[in-house]
Amino acid sequence: MLKNSGDQGPLKGQGKPLSQDYFKRDVFQNFEKVARDAGYLPPWLQLQKEISALVRTCQTDEEVNVINEKIKKHNVQCPPPMQKGFISLQNLERAKKIWEE
């Protein structure tokens, strides 16, 4: 696979000992760090960013309904402490503060 990529140079960190931080975390925590460093976002965080952008521009009941469907999907995917309530046109200003990035 590396031969096909055209990058024949040594891998970063090759031949060097692993840092002590690597041994302080379990396999999943190490995966999370590598994924985060590579720019990966879990689907619920991607959805959260999308909802945040929609809330900032929301003006109609139809848009509120679309956002609330996305919030429902977000709440199913995210950890329980990160769940958020539905919005309405009446509480839109408060929702904008809650959904700020």
GIVENFEN-V828692 format. One record per residue. N is the residue number from 1. RES is the residue in one letter. PSI is psi in whole degrees, 0 to 359 (999 if undefined). NEAR is the number of other ideal C-beta (glycine too) atoms within 8 Angstrom. D_CENTER is the distance of its C-alpha to the mean C-alpha in Angstrom with 2 decimals. Layout:
n: (N & N)
res: (RES & RES)
psi: (PSI & PSI)
near: (NEAR & NEAR)
d_center: (D_CENTER & D_CENTER)
This chain:
n: (1 & 2 & 3 & 4 & 5 & 6 & 7 & 8 & 9 & 10 & 11 & 12 & 13 & 14 & 15 & 16 & 17 & 18 & 19 & 20 & 21 & 22 & 23 & 24 & 25 & 26 & 27 & 28 & 29 & 30 & 31 & 32 & 33 & 34 & 35 & 36 & 37 & 38 & 39 & 40 & 41 & 42 & 43 & 44 & 45 & 46 & 47 & 48 & 49 & 50 & 51 & 52 & 53 & 54 & 55 & 56 & 57 & 58 & 59 & 60 & 61 & 62 & 63 & 64 & 65 & 66 & 67 & 68 & 69 & 70 & 71 & 72 & 73 & 74 & 75 & 76 & 77 & 78 & 79 & 80 & 81 & 82 & 83 & 84 & 85 & 86 & 87 & 88 & 89 & 90 & 91 & 92 & 93 & 94 & 95 & 96 & 97 & 98 & 99 & 100 & 101)
res: (M & L & K & N & S & G & D & Q & G & P & L & K & G & Q & G & K & P & L & S & Q & D & Y & F & K & R & D & V & F & Q & N & F & E & K & V & A & R & D & A & G & Y & L & P & P & W & L & Q & L & Q & K & E & I & S & A & L & V & R & T & C & Q & T & D & E & E & V & N & V & I & N & E & K & I & K & K & H & N & V & Q & C & P & P & P & M & Q & K & G & F & I & S & L & Q & N & L & E & R & A & K & K & I & W & E & E)
psi: (315 & 328 & 323 & 338 & 343 & 353 & 99 & 356 & 169 & 150 & 149 & 127 & 1 & 130 & 358 & 150 & 152 & 148 & 157 & 332 & 327 & 323 & 350 & 344 & 157 & 180 & 316 & 318 & 322 & 319 & 314 & 317 & 314 & 316 & 315 & 317 & 331 & 357 & 11 & 137 & 134 & 155 & 323 & 329 & 324 & 317 & 322 & 318 & 320 & 315 & 317 & 316 & 320 & 321 & 321 & 330 & 3 & 136 & 343 & 163 & 325 & 317 & 323 & 317 & 318 & 316 & 317 & 326 & 320 & 324 & 320 & 315 & 318 & 314 & 333 & 324 & 329 & 165 & 146 & 319 & 344 & 359 & 148 & 155 & 167 & 162 & 165 & 170 & 330 & 325 & 25 & 320 & 319 & 320 & 323 & 322 & 321 & 320 & 8 & 146 & 999)
near: (4 & 6 & 5 & 5 & 6 & 4 & 5 & 5 & 4 & 5 & 5 & 4 & 5 & 6 & 4 & 5 & 3 & 6 & 5 & 6 & 6 & 8 & 6 & 5 & 8 & 5 & 5 & 6 & 8 & 10 & 8 & 8 & 9 & 8 & 8 & 8 & 6 & 6 & 5 & 6 & 7 & 7 & 7 & 10 & 9 & 9 & 12 & 12 & 10 & 9 & 13 & 11 & 8 & 12 & 13 & 8 & 7 & 11 & 4 & 7 & 6 & 6 & 11 & 13 & 8 & 9 & 13 & 10 & 8 & 12 & 13 & 9 & 9 & 14 & 9 & 6 & 9 & 11 & 5 & 5 & 4 & 8 & 8 & 8 & 4 & 6 & 12 & 7 & 7 & 4 & 8 & 12 & 6 & 7 & 10 & 10 & 7 & 7 & 12 & 6 & 4)
d_center: (29.22 & 29.36 & 32.79 & 31.50 & 28.79 & 31.55 & 30.16 & 33.02 & 32.44 & 31.62 & 28.10 & 26.48 & 27.68 & 30.08 & 32.95 & 31.49 & 30.89 & 27.44 & 26.45 & 27.18 & 23.55 & 22.87 & 25.36 & 24.06 & 20.92 & 20.96 & 19.85 & 16.44 & 15.74 & 17.04 & 14.85 & 11.66 & 13.25 & 14.31 & 11.06 & 9.39 & 12.70 & 12.62 & 9.54 & 7.55 & 3.83 & 4.39 & 5.94 & 5.66 & 2.55 & 4.56 & 7.33 & 7.08 & 7.56 & 10.17 & 11.81 & 12.12 & 13.92 & 16.03 & 17.07 & 18.34 & 20.61 & 21.60 & 25.40 & 26.68 & 26.72 & 25.63 & 22.41 & 21.92 & 22.42 & 19.84 & 17.24 & 18.40 & 18.00 & 14.33 & 14.08 & 16.03 & 13.74 & 10.66 & 13.03 & 14.06 & 10.79 & 9.39 & 11.61 & 14.75 & 14.64 & 11.50 & 13.36 & 14.86 & 18.19 & 19.39 & 20.68 & 24.11 & 26.05 & 27.83 & 24.85 & 22.94 & 23.46 & 22.17 & 19.10 & 18.43 & 18.53 & 16.28 & 13.53 & 13.91 & 11.07)
